[in-house]
Amino acid sequence: MSRLDSSIERFFKSLDDLEAAVNRRGVQEKSMEKVHRELAALTEDRSRLAQELDALKAQNKRLNEMNDEVAERLDGAIEEIQGVLEN
C-alpha cells in the first residue's frame, strides 16, 4: 500500500470518526432537550401541587376551627341538659 493510499484510508477513517462524533452529539442534544422539557413539566407540576397543598391546608384549618366551635357548643348543650336533668 502506498503512502497516498494509507493517507486516504486514514482520512476516510477520520471522516467516519467525525461523523460518528457529530451523530453522538446530536443524540446528546436531543436527550438534553428532552431532559429540559421534563424538568419544565416537573417544575410546573410542583408549582400546581404547592398551590393545591396551600389550599388544602387552609381548608383543614377552617375545618379544625369549625370542629372546635361545634365541640364547644356540644359541651354547652350537654351541660345544660345535665343541669335540667339534675333539677
C-alpha positions as CSV (number, residue, x, y, z in Angstrom):
1,M,0.0,0.0,0.0
2,S,1.4,3.3,-1.0
3,R,1.7,6.3,1.4
4,L,-1.1,8.0,-0.6
5,D,-3.4,5.1,-0.1
6,S,-2.6,4.9,3.5
7,S,-3.2,8.7,3.9
8,I,-6.5,8.4,2.1
9,E,-7.5,5.5,4.3
10,R,-6.7,7.4,7.4
11,F,-8.5,10.4,6.0
12,F,-11.7,8.4,5.4
13,K,-11.4,6.8,8.9
14,S,-11.1,10.3,10.4
15,L,-14.2,11.3,8.5
16,D,-16.1,8.3,9.8
17,D,-15.0,9.1,13.3
18,L,-16.0,12.7,12.9
19,E,-19.4,11.7,11.5
20,A,-19.9,9.3,14.5
21,A,-19.0,12.1,16.9
22,V,-21.4,14.5,15.3
23,N,-24.2,11.9,15.5
24,R,-23.4,11.2,19.1
25,R,-23.5,15.0,19.8
26,G,-26.9,15.2,18.0
27,V,-28.3,12.4,20.2
28,Q,-26.9,14.1,23.3
29,E,-28.5,17.4,22.4
30,K,-31.9,15.7,21.8
31,S,-31.5,14.0,25.1
32,M,-30.8,17.3,26.8
33,E,-33.8,18.9,25.1
34,K,-35.9,16.0,26.5
35,V,-34.5,16.5,29.9
36,H,-35.2,20.2,29.8
37,R,-38.8,19.6,28.7
38,E,-39.3,17.0,31.5
39,L,-37.7,19.5,34.0
40,A,-40.1,22.2,32.9
41,A,-43.1,19.8,33.3
42,L,-41.9,18.7,36.7
43,T,-41.5,22.4,37.8
44,E,-45.0,23.2,36.6
45,D,-46.4,20.1,38.4
46,R,-44.5,21.2,41.6
47,S,-46.0,24.7,41.4
48,R,-49.5,23.3,40.9
49,L,-49.1,20.8,43.7
50,A,-47.8,23.6,46.1
51,Q,-50.9,25.6,45.3
52,E,-53.2,22.7,45.9
53,L,-51.4,21.9,49.2
54,D,-51.8,25.5,50.4
55,A,-55.5,25.4,49.6
56,L,-55.9,22.1,51.4
57,K,-54.0,23.4,54.5
58,A,-56.3,26.4,54.6
59,Q,-59.4,24.2,54.3
60,N,-58.0,21.9,57.0
61,K,-57.5,24.9,59.3
62,R,-61.1,26.1,58.7
63,L,-62.5,22.6,59.3
64,N,-60.5,22.4,62.6
65,E,-61.8,25.7,63.7
66,M,-65.4,24.6,62.9
67,N,-64.8,21.4,64.7
68,D,-63.6,23.2,67.8
69,E,-66.7,25.5,67.7
70,V,-69.1,22.6,67.3
71,A,-67.3,20.7,70.2
72,E,-67.8,23.8,72.4
73,R,-71.4,24.1,71.5
74,L,-72.0,20.4,72.2
75,D,-70.2,20.7,75.6
76,G,-72.5,23.6,76.5
77,A,-75.6,21.7,75.3
78,I,-74.6,18.7,77.3
79,E,-74.1,20.8,80.5
80,E,-77.5,22.4,80.0
81,I,-79.2,19.1,79.6
82,Q,-77.4,17.6,82.6
83,G,-78.4,20.7,84.6
84,V,-82.1,20.2,83.6
85,L,-82.0,16.5,84.4
86,E,-80.4,17.2,87.8
87,N,-83.2,19.6,88.8
